[in-house]
Amino acid sequence: MPARNFIVAIELGSTKIRGIAGQKKSDGRIDVLAVVTEDATQCIRKGVVYNIDKTVQCITNVMQRLRSQLKSNIKHVYIGVGGQSIHSDLNVIAKEIAGDIPVTQQLIVDMMDENRSMEYPEKEILDVEVQEYKADNLMQTEPVGVQCQRLEGNFLNILQSKRHYQKLNTCFEIADVKIAEIYLAPFALADAVLTPVEKRSGCVLVDLGADTTTVMVFHKNIIRHLAVIPLGANNITKDICSLQVEEPEAEKLKLRYASAYTEPADVDPSLKYDLDYERKVESSRFIDIVEARVQEIVANVWNQVPQEFQDKLLGGIVLTGGGSNLKNIDVAFTKQTGVEKIRIAKFVTYTISSSNPAITAHDGTMNTVLGLLAKGDQNCWLPEEQKSQTLFGAGDQPIAGGLHQPAAAQQPGTAAEVITPRDPNTLPPGAVQTMAEMEAAKAAAREQAEREAEEKRLAEEAKLQLEKQEEKEKKSGFGAKLIKWLGSFTDEE
């Protein structure tokens, strides 16, 4: 029976594009209805689109397969973006407050707007995470009403390459896939696998992907740092290829023999692992190859943790993603970072019902897309009658060959083209504006600036006219007084 009430989410991973559809139940459970995965190694590198045509084809395939499994049409989807182009930047906005008066809500809004207006070369602000405010020398999370002479606002700006963001939007436009909401995939993942206690007490979330490793640092329920390292589990596979084996065989060897850490006493110099064509390799050599790359990844992860928080991680380190399945990966992190509290998040904290092997495997690979699915709150089902209206809406004009040209497309400025941008400061956590909303917001800002400039010009002209009038009146008043004074002499004579 065709599904009529479901949510659809698509994750653009470092090497794969995953699609999922599910229903949210009244008891909080999520029933997974469909799961599809497309290999994206030919169009996405480290989570960044580099081939638009092939990416469009992958997205189209995902949508077709989801429709086939659901036996229903899809109105719009939720998107998760990540990849190497995303990183965070801490920005400080300071305001001097005359008269030592209390901080107002308007001042906070002005500081947030000033931060949003920051320009980064070739970068776009996708999201802003407010850290704390410093009122004089006192840190505050809610500074409204606090008396101070100087207020500093700390804002963590989440940035992404403008070029990549434009490519991403272009891909979905060409594929004719409407977007309900765009979320930062790391935020959706964090909400799906971290507990409130871990976020509050301080932890590091490490998503060990195929080509990238995402690092998020939390403390006091606030994200303190976000970075994406261009290293992942595939780098271990490629290192194993140095043993003169093909990559598919190297991947099998990794899954069969690889360990992130091996005690020196457990290394057997006489032990050999089977390769291909009846070749063998010393286990000690294989262990050295794997551990060297793991140590590099762990060192880079720990380097991304700000030094001020390294001794405040009471929640420890939480590992997830496909790379977290590597044997003894938790031991490797403990040995190198000194953090003893390591948890491997094999699955999300939500209650998920599914018989799909990709979901029931609980291997960490589906955590992000499940987190995106949980974020959705709008029905993605497209009824047949709405589909007909979408394809041939009111006012559509038939053209040669039986195709239809929407009338709105011929009349720029019609209601169909008007986009009302959402306030970026009131978006759901982890959500970002679409490219169309960003362009509309910029156009609105330009119009506002032009209006303000015109109002300023008119005000200056009015002021100038007033000054001229006052000067004229002043001169005329002086002349009258002079005539009266000279008249007094005439009267005396």
BELNOR-V802540 format. One record per run of one state. SS is the DSSP state (H for helix, E for strand, - for the rest). FROM is the first residue (numbers start at 1). LEN is the number of residues. Records with the same first field share a line. If there is no record, write none. Layout:
# BELNOR-V802540
SS: FROM-LEN ; FROM-LEN
This chain:
# BELNOR-V802540
-: 1-6 ; 13-3 ; 25-5 ; 40-4 ; 46-2 ; 50-2 ; 71-2 ; 75-2 ; 82-5 ; 97-1 ; 101-1 ; 103-2 ; 117-6 ; 136-2 ; 141-6 ; 148-2 ; 175-4 ; 194-2 ; 202-1 ; 209-4 ; 220-2 ; 230-3 ; 244-3 ; 258-1 ; 260-4 ; 267-5 ; 275-5 ; 304-3 ; 310-7 ; 321-1 ; 326-1 ; 328-1 ; 338-4 ; 345-7 ; 354-3 ; 361-6 ; 376-5 ; 383-1 ; 392-5 ; 399-1 ; 403-1 ; 406-1 ; 411-4 ; 418-6 ; 427-4 ; 433-2 ; 493-1
E: 7-6 ; 16-9 ; 30-10 ; 44-2 ; 48-2 ; 73-2 ; 77-5 ; 87-10 ; 102-1 ; 123-13 ; 138-3 ; 147-1 ; 150-12 ; 179-6 ; 203-6 ; 213-7 ; 222-8 ; 259-1 ; 272-3 ; 280-3 ; 317-4 ; 327-1 ; 342-3 ; 352-2 ; 381-2 ; 397-2 ; 404-2 ; 431-2
H: 52-19 ; 98-3 ; 105-12 ; 162-13 ; 185-9 ; 196-6 ; 233-11 ; 247-11 ; 264-3 ; 283-21 ; 307-3 ; 322-4 ; 329-9 ; 357-4 ; 367-9 ; 384-8 ; 400-3 ; 407-4 ; 415-3 ; 424-3 ; 435-58
